[in-house]
Amino acid sequence: MMRHLLKWGTVLAIVLGLLGLAYGFFLYRQIRDDAGRDDVRAADAIVVLGAAQYNGRPSTVFKSRLDHVYDLYIHGYAGSIVTTGSFGPDLNFSEAQVGTQYLIQRGVEPSAIVTQQSGGSTYDSIRSVSDLMQAKGWKNALVVSDGFHLFRLKRMFRDLGIQAYTSPAPNSPIEASASQRLFYSMREVLLYAAYRTKIPFISEL
């Protein structure tokens, strides 16, 4: 009896493992498809996801996102910009503040920018922005981040009642590096699966 149970338990584990691998591969392909797709169009606001900053200056990853936001803004895709991101190790500057100041230095009117400083996770940022947009009566957003990030962002916004159109930062240093592109895309597979299955402490990263 025990041998019989062990046999079928092993078979079940193999089947579940294969299904997990198939699902992971399916998600990876969707993540990479969204990473290469630019859905740019007019929207109520352009939303940029924060990234690291150093002593008030955006990292190269964050700068590439902000430069793309600036280009979209001056081409008239939206009249408002929402910067996001919380404090990291440097408590003097938040990512949202740094993003706002960078865009102002490039010539964007301060009145066109909403600095949405929220919690430390992607989900916190999206939930905070979604609440803001709904309060303003905004229904859709043109969302900017690195390509690997967009699949999850789009679905999180949708779950919170906002239509998200995504536009990847064209000069992303992460997307330009094959090893980093693979690492962050595989990370997104795990984070999106955790988000969908509501795994504590992981699903809201």
C-alpha positions in Angstrom: 0.0 0.0 0.0 2.8 2.4 1.0 4.7 1.6 -2.2 1.6 2.2 -4.3 1.0 5.6 -2.6 4.6 6.5 -3.1 4.5 5.6 -6.8 1.4 7.7 -7.5 2.7 10.5 -5.3 5.8 10.6 -7.5 3.8 10.6 -10.6 1.6 13.4 -9.3 4.7 15.5 -8.3 6.2 15.0 -11.8 2.9 16.0 -13.5 2.6 19.1 -11.3 6.2 20.0 -11.9 5.7 19.7 -15.7 2.5 21.8 -15.5 4.4 24.4 -13.4 7.2 24.6 -16.0 4.7 24.9 -18.8 2.9 27.7 -17.0 6.2 29.4 -16.3 7.2 29.2 -19.9 3.8 30.6 -21.0 4.2 33.5 -18.6 7.7 34.2 -19.7 6.6 34.4 -23.4 3.8 36.8 -22.5 6.2 39.0 -20.4 8.7 39.1 -23.3 5.9 39.9 -25.8 4.7 42.8 -23.7 8.3 44.0 -23.2 8.6 44.5 -27.0 5.1 46.0 -27.5 4.6 49.8 -27.5 0.9 50.6 -26.9 1.5 54.4 -26.9 -1.7 56.4 -27.3 -3.4 59.4 -25.8 -4.3 58.9 -22.1 -5.5 60.9 -19.1 -2.0 60.7 -17.6 1.5 59.3 -18.1 2.5 57.2 -15.1 6.2 56.4 -14.5 7.3 53.7 -12.1 10.1 54.7 -9.8 13.6 53.1 -9.7 16.8 53.7 -7.7 18.1 57.2 -7.1 21.4 58.3 -5.7 21.7 61.5 -3.7 18.8 63.1 -5.6 19.9 61.9 -9.0 18.1 59.2 -10.9 19.9 56.0 -11.7 20.5 55.1 -15.3 17.5 52.8 -15.2 15.3 55.5 -13.8 16.7 58.2 -16.1 15.8 56.1 -19.2 12.2 55.9 -17.9 12.0 59.6 -17.2 13.5 60.6 -20.6 10.9 58.5 -22.3 8.1 60.1 -20.2 9.4 63.5 -21.2 9.3 62.6 -24.9 5.8 61.3 -24.6 4.7 64.4 -22.7 6.1 66.9 -25.2 4.5 64.9 -28.1 1.1 65.5 -26.4 0.1 62.0 -25.3 -1.1 63.3 -22.0 -1.3 66.7 -20.2 -0.4 65.2 -16.8 2.4 63.1 -15.4 2.4 61.0 -12.2 5.8 60.1 -10.7 5.9 57.2 -8.3 8.3 55.6 -5.8 9.1 55.7 -2.1 12.2 56.2 -0.1 15.0 53.7 -0.3 18.1 53.6 1.9 18.5 57.4 1.3 15.8 59.0 3.4 16.5 62.5 2.0 14.9 61.8 -1.4 12.1 59.6 -2.6 12.1 58.2 -6.1 8.9 60.1 -6.9 10.5 63.4 -5.7 13.6 62.8 -7.8 11.5 61.9 -10.8 9.5 65.1 -10.5 12.6 67.3 -10.1 14.3 65.7 -13.1 11.3 66.3 -15.3 11.0 70.0 -14.1 14.7 70.5 -14.9 14.0 69.2 -18.4 11.3 71.8 -18.8 8.0 70.2 -17.7 5.7 72.6 -15.9 5.5 71.7 -12.2 1.7 72.0 -12.3 1.6 69.1 -14.9 3.2 66.7 -12.4 1.7 64.8 -9.5 4.3 63.4 -7.1 2.7 60.2 -5.8 4.9 59.0 -3.0 3.7 55.7 -1.8 4.9 52.5 -0.2 7.9 50.5 -1.2 6.4 47.9 -3.5 5.2 48.0 -7.1 1.7 47.0 -5.9 1.7 49.9 -3.4 2.6 52.3 -6.1 -0.1 51.1 -8.5 -2.8 51.0 -5.8 -1.9 54.6 -4.8 -1.9 55.8 -8.4 -5.2 54.1 -9.1 -6.8 55.7 -6.1 -5.5 59.1 -7.2 -6.7 58.6 -10.8 -10.2 57.5 -9.7 -10.5 60.5 -7.4 -9.6 62.8 -10.4 -12.0 60.9 -12.7 -9.1 59.7 -14.8 -9.9 56.3 -16.4 -6.7 55.4 -18.3 -3.0 55.8 -18.1 0.0 55.5 -20.4 2.4 53.5 -18.1 6.2 53.7 -18.5 8.8 51.3 -17.1 11.3 48.8 -18.4 9.9 46.3 -20.8 10.1 43.3 -18.5 7.9 45.1 -15.9 4.9 45.9 -18.2 3.0 42.6 -18.3 2.5 42.7 -14.5 1.8 46.4 -14.3 -0.9 46.3 -16.9 -2.8 43.6 -15.1 -2.4 45.1 -11.7 -3.9 48.4 -13.0 -6.7 46.5 -14.6 -7.5 44.7 -11.4 -7.8 48.1 -9.7 -10.1 49.6 -12.3 -7.7 51.5 -14.5 -7.1 50.9 -18.2 -3.3 50.8 -18.7 -1.5 51.3 -22.0 2.1 50.5 -21.7 5.2 52.0 -23.4 8.6 50.5 -22.6 11.6 52.8 -22.0 13.5 52.4 -25.3 17.0 52.9 -23.8 16.6 50.6 -20.8 20.0 49.4 -19.7 18.3 46.3 -18.3 16.7 45.3 -21.6 20.0 46.0 -23.4 21.8 43.4 -21.4 20.9 39.7 -22.2 21.7 38.4 -18.7 19.8 41.1 -16.9 16.9 40.8 -19.3 16.7 37.1 -18.6 17.0 37.5 -14.8 14.4 40.2 -14.5 12.0 38.5 -16.8 12.3 35.3 -14.8 11.8 37.2 -11.7 8.6 38.7 -13.1 7.3 35.1 -13.8 7.7 34.4 -10.1 6.2 37.7 -9.0 3.2 37.5 -11.3 2.5 33.9 -10.3 2.7 35.0 -6.6 0.5 38.0 -7.3 -2.2 35.8 -8.9 -2.0 33.1 -6.2 -1.9 35.7 -3.3 1.3 34.3 -1.8 2.0 36.5 1.3 5.0 38.8 1.3 5.6 38.1 -2.4 2.4 38.9 -4.2 2.6 42.6 -3.5 6.3 43.2 -4.4 
